[in-house]
Amino acid sequence: MAKPDRFLIAGVMGWPVLHSRSPKIHNYWFARYGLAGTYLPLAIRADGLAAALRALAPLGFAGCNLTIPHKEAAVAIVDRVDPLARRIGAINCVVVAPDGTLDGRNDDGFGYVESILEAQPEWRADAGPIVVVGAGGGARAVLVALADRGAREIRLINRTPGRAQALAKEFGGPIRPIAWDERHAALAGAAMLVNATNQGMAGELDLDLALDRLPATALVSDIVYIPRETPLLAAARRRGNRTVNGLGMLLNQARPAFAAWFGMMPEVTPELRAMIEATI
Ligand SMILES: NC(=O)c1ccc[n+]([C@@H]2O[C@H](COP(=O)([O-])OP(=O)(O)OC[C@H]3O[C@@H](n4cnc5c(N)ncnc54)[C@H](OP(=O)(O)O)[C@@H]3O)[C@@H](O)[C@H]2O)c1
């Protein structure tokens, strides 16, 4: 990439926002690739989101990421929403177009699939049944990504069954809702298990799921990244399953955002991973 003749600016809008690892990730890339730029945490309340997004262009921002609680609300604010983000129902990245209008996109599903391929390059979504636990925002991105990668059967389990049923109806395709009480038995014959709930996150309860029926060959992934190894992943590792934590999803979703803003696809280097791991 030719060195740009302007200072590059992006940021992340959230409330709260100071916990976000995104500034560390993007500022690492500015330094690594010798680019003059900065990425800022922007503490924006829900009622200030529209005004803050409209201020991106006049302030010279290339765009921003969105985190809690803005991902869904932004869909109604930006000028264009790409089809993938529309299906997920949430935007995690806004790009300021040359004319100052705003494009919304969602790179969480890309980040998720990349994190799995990083750990298991031979992984295929159509290798066998996939069990996904959770029906919130993270689960929506994972489900769309798995379906788009050719998953043939996704057993969707959620504590509040109506949400799993509604998602299965909305997304259709390979997604089959399974009752919460059936969750342990639903692991039989699975090629992959994904925790897309907040259970196992620091400060939350462990995911209440017995792994006895899960084949030892199954891949177990958790989108939670604090702690690095959730109790679910520790239990899976102890019984011989391959595991992938949520850090790769976080790191990899940032790559296409940086590319959309600044014209180059950055790499998740071991140094970057270690730097972010050190903050967890
Ligand atoms: N690695 C990444 O890049 C990445 C990206 C996105 C999210 N995440 C992480 O993923 C987790 C979920 O985020 P989210 O945005 O999807 O949250 P969310 O929209 O609030 O959804 C929370 C999910 O957890 C379930 N849940 C909550 N308490 C539960 C309990 N006691 N027992 C069983 N299920 C329970 C909810 O079930 P109900 O429907 O029954 O309430 C729902 O399915 C968070 O830890 C977040 O940090 C990571």
The ligand as an SDF file (V2000), in Angstrom:
LIG
                    3D

 48 52  0  0  0  0  0  0  0  0999 V2000
  -14.9670  -13.4700   20.7250 N   0  0  0  0  0  0  0  0  0  0  0  0
  -15.6610  -12.4530   20.2440 C   0  0  0  0  0  0  0  0  0  0  0  0
  -15.2150  -11.7030   19.3640 O   0  0  0  0  0  0  0  0  0  0  0  0
  -17.0600  -12.2340   20.7560 C   0  0  0  0  0  0  0  0  0  0  0  0
  -18.0150  -11.5710   19.9510 C   0  0  0  0  0  0  0  0  0  0  0  0
  -19.3220  -11.4160   20.4570 C   0  0  0  0  0  0  0  0  0  0  0  0
  -19.6130  -11.8690   21.7390 C   0  0  0  0  0  0  0  0  0  0  0  0
  -18.6430  -12.4790   22.4910 N   0  0  0  0  0  0  0  0  0  0  0  0
  -18.9450  -12.9900   23.8440 C   0  0  0  0  0  0  0  0  0  0  0  0
  -20.0310  -13.8720   23.7270 O   0  0  0  0  0  0  0  0  0  0  0  0
  -20.8320  -13.8290   24.9040 C   0  0  0  0  0  0  0  0  0  0  0  0
  -22.2850  -13.6100   24.5230 C   0  0  0  0  0  0  0  0  0  0  0  0
  -22.3910  -12.3160   23.9420 O   0  0  0  0  0  0  0  0  0  0  0  0
  -23.7530  -11.8350   23.2400 P   0  0  0  0  0  0  0  0  0  0  0  0
  -23.4860  -10.4630   22.7340 O   0  0  0  0  0  0  0  0  0  0  0  0
  -24.2520  -12.8590   22.3140 O   0  0  0  0  0  0  0  0  0  0  0  0
  -24.7230  -11.7370   24.5160 O   0  0  0  0  0  0  0  0  0  0  0  0
  -26.3230  -11.6930   24.5260 P   0  0  0  0  0  0  0  0  0  0  0  0
  -26.8440  -11.1950   23.2280 O   0  0  0  0  0  0  0  0  0  0  0  0
  -26.6800  -10.9830   25.7960 O   0  0  0  0  0  0  0  0  0  0  0  0
  -26.7520  -13.2470   24.6680 O   0  0  0  0  0  0  0  0  0  0  0  0
  -26.4840  -13.9490   25.8480 C   0  0  0  0  0  0  0  0  0  0  0  0
  -26.7570  -15.4380   25.6320 C   0  0  0  0  0  0  0  0  0  0  0  0
  -26.3540  -16.1240   26.8350 O   0  0  0  0  0  0  0  0  0  0  0  0
  -27.4690  -16.8660   27.3330 C   0  0  0  0  0  0  0  0  0  0  0  0
  -27.4410  -16.9250   28.7910 N   0  0  0  0  0  0  0  0  0  0  0  0
  -27.3210  -15.8860   29.6620 C   0  0  0  0  0  0  0  0  0  0  0  0
  -27.3860  -16.3470   30.9350 N   0  0  0  0  0  0  0  0  0  0  0  0
  -27.5670  -17.6900   30.8640 C   0  0  0  0  0  0  0  0  0  0  0  0
  -27.6910  -18.7270   31.8360 C   0  0  0  0  0  0  0  0  0  0  0  0
  -27.6430  -18.4580   33.1580 N   0  0  0  0  0  0  0  0  0  0  0  0
  -27.8390  -19.9980   31.4090 N   0  0  0  0  0  0  0  0  0  0  0  0
  -27.8700  -20.2800   30.0820 C   0  0  0  0  0  0  0  0  0  0  0  0
  -27.7580  -19.3540   29.1030 N   0  0  0  0  0  0  0  0  0  0  0  0
  -27.5970  -18.0650   29.4890 C   0  0  0  0  0  0  0  0  0  0  0  0
  -28.6750  -16.1280   26.8370 C   0  0  0  0  0  0  0  0  0  0  0  0
  -29.7930  -16.9980   26.8990 O   0  0  0  0  0  0  0  0  0  0  0  0
  -31.2970  -16.4030   27.0790 P   0  0  0  0  0  0  0  0  0  0  0  0
  -31.7720  -16.1130   25.6950 O   0  0  0  0  0  0  0  0  0  0  0  0
  -32.0180  -17.5010   27.7500 O   0  0  0  0  0  0  0  0  0  0  0  0
  -31.1790  -15.1760   27.9350 O   0  0  0  0  0  0  0  0  0  0  0  0
  -28.2410  -15.7780   25.4180 C   0  0  0  0  0  0  0  0  0  0  0  0
  -28.3460  -16.8750   24.5710 O   0  0  0  0  0  0  0  0  0  0  0  0
  -20.2510  -12.7190   25.7720 C   0  0  0  0  0  0  0  0  0  0  0  0
  -19.4200  -13.3020   26.7530 O   0  0  0  0  0  0  0  0  0  0  0  0
  -19.4080  -11.9010   24.8050 C   0  0  0  0  0  0  0  0  0  0  0  0
  -18.3050  -11.2990   25.4170 O   0  0  0  0  0  0  0  0  0  0  0  0
  -17.3810  -12.6810   22.0150 C   0  0  0  0  0  0  0  0  0  0  0  0
  1  2  1  0
  2  3  2  0
  2  4  1  0
  4  5  1  0
  4 48  2  0
  5  6  2  0
  6  7  1  0
  7  8  2  0
  8  9  1  0
  8 48  1  0
  9 10  1  0
  9 46  1  0
 10 11  1  0
 11 12  1  0
 11 44  1  0
 12 13  1  0
 13 14  1  0
 14 15  2  0
 14 16  1  0
 14 17  1  0
 17 18  1  0
 18 19  2  0
 18 20  1  0
 18 21  1  0
 21 22  1  0
 22 23  1  0
 23 24  1  0
 23 42  1  0
 24 25  1  0
 25 26  1  0
 25 36  1  0
 26 27  1  0
 26 35  1  0
 27 28  2  0
 28 29  1  0
 29 30  1  0
 29 35  2  0
 30 31  1  0
 30 32  2  0
 32 33  1  0
 33 34  2  0
 34 35  1  0
 36 37  1  0
 36 42  1  0
 37 38  1  0
 38 39  2  0
 38 40  1  0
 38 41  1  0
 42 43  1  0
 44 45  1  0
 44 46  1  0
 46 47  1  0
M  CHG  2   8   1  16  -1
M  END
$$$$
